[in-house]
Amino acid sequence: ASADTGGCVDDAWVALDLIVDITKKVPGAIAAVWDNDGDFALIEAADHLPTWADSPEDTTTRSFACDGSWRLVSPDDCPPNEGLDALLTSARSKQADVPEIWACVQKRIQMARKDTGRA
């Protein structure tokens, strides 16, 4: 699915919050979210990314909303040639490699909700 937030950055963050909430309430739901700049959640959390995630190419198809949280699956947990099923299984079974990523994303979501009056 896709959505057009009309260029409103805060609306993109509120949408991300809703998507993460859906993954909490719908068993087995996993979502990847990005905008024209890429994976904006990881861009926001850039200072907290693990060393293996040096470039956007390193995290493509490895960043997910799952079980009401954010997951970043490292190549050590699931090598690139393992396929989508193994990647999704790993995403479901692991917490974020760096908890600060999820904390940073949550902080930005709360700022967006406050700025849009949707707190």
Secondary structure, DSSP 8 states (H G I E B T S, - for coil): -----TT-HHHHHHHHHHHHHHHHHSTT-EE---BTTB-HHHHHTGGG--TT--SHHHHTT-EEEETTEEEE--TTTS-GGG-HHHHHHHHHH---SSHHHHHHHHHHHHHHHHHHT--
